[in-house]
């Protein structure tokens, strides 16, 4: 059997789409099957799977905050690579006092 591997992925949610994306980047010919009219319309639609830095601060958990910032950078990179990802970017202002100190 010559040529690229042909692989079928079932489900166009966040996991199925990610698997299909990475297989295609590795050189496979991928067919993605989705039962709904729009990808991401099943479990992914109702998940709490968004990434945001507004709900936390670097002082609360520096490792988690760094991971959130990296995820936002990855979304920007993917948007440039794939073009037109359905996303919304929003900001937040977290207020405090001068005496606010990081928790340890």
Secondary structure per residue as TSV (DSSP state, phi and psi in degrees):
chain	resnum	aa	ss	phi	psi
A	1	X	-	360.0	122.0
A	2	X	-	-105.8	171.1
A	3	X	S	84.4	-169.5
A	4	X	S	-78.7	152.2
A	5	X	-	-66.9	142.9
A	6	X	E	-105.7	123.6
A	7	X	E	-131.3	137.9
A	8	X	E	-109.0	131.0
A	9	X	E	-112.9	130.6
A	10	X	E	-97.2	120.3
A	11	X	-	107.3	123.4
A	12	X	-	-105.2	26.5
A	13	X	S	-81.1	-164.8
A	14	X	H	-63.1	-38.2
A	15	X	H	-74.1	-50.5
A	16	X	H	-59.5	-42.4
A	17	X	H	-64.8	-39.1
A	18	X	H	-66.8	-44.1
A	19	X	H	-60.8	-46.9
A	20	X	H	-61.2	-43.6
A	21	X	H	-59.4	-49.6
A	22	X	H	-69.1	-36.2
A	23	X	H	-63.5	-43.7
A	24	X	H	-63.6	-40.3
A	25	X	H	-64.2	-28.2
A	26	X	T	-82.6	-3.2
A	27	X	T	107.3	1.0
A	28	X	-	-77.8	154.2
A	29	X	E	-91.5	113.5
A	30	X	E	-111.4	134.8
A	31	X	E	-114.9	125.7
A	32	X	E	-105.0	123.7
A	33	X	E	-104.8	132.5
A	34	X	-	-137.5	130.3
A	35	X	S	-80.2	-20.9
A	36	X	S	-92.7	161.7
A	37	X	S	-64.6	-23.7
A	38	X	S	-132.3	134.3
A	39	X	T	-60.8	144.9
A	40	X	T	77.4	14.5
A	41	X	-	-91.5	-4.8
A	42	X	S	-94.2	-121.9
A	43	X	H	-60.4	-36.4
A	44	X	H	-61.1	-37.5
A	45	X	H	-60.9	-36.1
A	46	X	H	-96.6	2.9
A	47	X	S	-78.8	167.1
A	48	X	-	-101.9	45.8
A	49	X	-	-94.9	39.3
A	50	X	-	-96.9	159.5
A	51	X	-	-115.0	129.5
A	52	X	-	-153.7	150.1
A	53	X	S	-104.9	-4.5
A	54	X	T	-73.0	-19.2
A	55	X	T	-86.5	-6.0
A	56	X	-	-140.3	178.2
A	57	X	-	-135.0	156.9
A	58	X	T	-58.4	-29.5
A	59	X	T	-75.0	-24.7
A	60	X	T	-73.0	-45.1
A	61	X	-	-154.5	89.6
A	62	X	H	-57.4	-35.7
A	63	X	H	-67.7	-46.4
A	64	X	H	-64.3	-40.7
A	65	X	H	-63.3	-42.7
A	66	X	H	-62.2	-37.8
A	67	X	H	-66.0	-40.4
A	68	X	H	-63.0	-43.6
A	69	X	H	-63.4	-42.3
A	70	X	H	-62.9	-40.0
A	71	X	H	-61.5	-40.8
A	72	X	H	-63.2	-38.9
A	73	X	H	-64.7	-39.7
A	74	X	H	-63.6	-39.4
A	75	X	H	-63.0	-40.7
A	76	X	H	-62.5	-43.3
A	77	X	H	-63.0	-45.8
A	78	X	H	-63.1	-39.4
A	79	X	H	-62.4	-39.5
A	80	X	H	-66.8	-35.9
A	81	X	H	-76.4	-43.2
A	82	X	H	-97.3	-26.7
A	83	X	-	72.3	126.6
A	84	X	-	69.1	38.8
A	85	X	-	-65.7	141.4
A	86	X	-	-74.2	104.7
A	87	X	-	-150.5	163.9
A	88	X	-	-137.6	129.0
A	89	X	-	-103.4	128.5
A	90	X	-	-133.9	159.0
A	91	X	-	-119.2	174.1
A	92	X	-	-151.2	150.9
A	93	X	-	-116.3	124.7
A	94	X	-	-106.9	118.2
A	95	X	-	-92.3	158.8
A	96	X	-	-160.4	-167.4
A	97	X	-	-115.0	168.8
A	98	X	T	-62.6	-30.5
A	99	X	T	-87.2	6.0
A	100	X	-	-64.9	127.5
A	101	X	-	-122.8	148.5
A	102	X	-	-62.0	142.4
A	103	X	-	-77.8	146.4
A	104	X	-	-121.8	360.0
